[in-house]
């Protein structure tokens, strides 16, 4: 995930302080890890360094002085470019669940105490519990669109994981056989 | 979250059901549905999910085992008594086609009340209120063929709940719908059932539909596997974090 493009996108909707950017980010991506202030300021400084954003002014409002940033024309072009550029669809198949299953099969066939079937069963139960949790969040009549979108995204991915785990559980005997008798 | 204290609303014990020569659909299936609980029954096709639903709803009787509803053995009632019980205490929704094509949405929804002897005026009035709850009052005068699949399914839900049953049996209620229409149907079903305190037995092969339930059991080869309670998520991960998915992008 490109934090700098997300912040650039938020800046494109109007000049902002670092604190406001963090707040707006967390509101738009409610199920994401909240952005750290430190990361916001570091990213803003890099955007300025690269000519994609600039300082518009400072505000005090009686409190501490805050720097207001805005996107530059080059920043707007960079943002448009990023928005139109497709993300490489799964260039690397790396995922903790996938890695654990592969290693569990390898080590179990070597006699180590690993039980891929039991792991898959427990992981599926955990996925389903999380799906119920996210569905409850989404089905709440007060849920805003940002919450619904992020819950949808997570639910579809968890569902895909579940399907893969179900299929893999079905393949375990054949996989084990193949590793034992290559 | 529904409770599981006290006697279950419906309990199935060691159900066996064999169809023809094709083999057993159920082999010793046990399941309990608590009052007001929303229970998902999942499993691959042919695992016996629908047969289990049919046994619990009194649509078919098991070859062996018991279905206990309150003080009664559903599996020992006569066909006529089971039909009567289904009319008063249960509501049923299937994947498609259960509405009567010649009747309007309102008359379809009022039908169970008319069959139970309610006056036409009263039946239509109550049916109207249920259409409203399911957000299809605007379609009240339309016939099923004039509605979208999602609307028709919500009319079917209104019809299943119009008698204020103790339990609703839903067999793949979103199976014929696209995901947004399915979501509307499930949201309406879950909210309304919770409000009315109606138990729901939801048969589905779809994990996203099952996730609307309080609890899930999985059928495999005709027996019920309790889906294990998830290990304590607080210890294994922070559940509010975005799930780790395969990176499809890169730091720009």
Interface residues (C-beta under 8 A of the other chain):
Chain A: X1 X2 X4 X5 X29 X31 X32 X33 X82 X87 X88 X89 X90 X91 X92 X93 X94 X95 X96 X121 X122 X124 X125 X126 X128 X129 X130 X131 X132 X133 X134 X135 X139 X141 X150 X154 X155 X156 X157 X158 X159 X162 X163
Chain B: X186 X187 X190 X191 X207 X208 X210 X211 X212 X213 X214 X216 X227 X228 X229 X230 X231 X233 X236 X239 X240 X241 X242 X243 X244 X245 X246 X247 X248 X249 X250 X251 X252
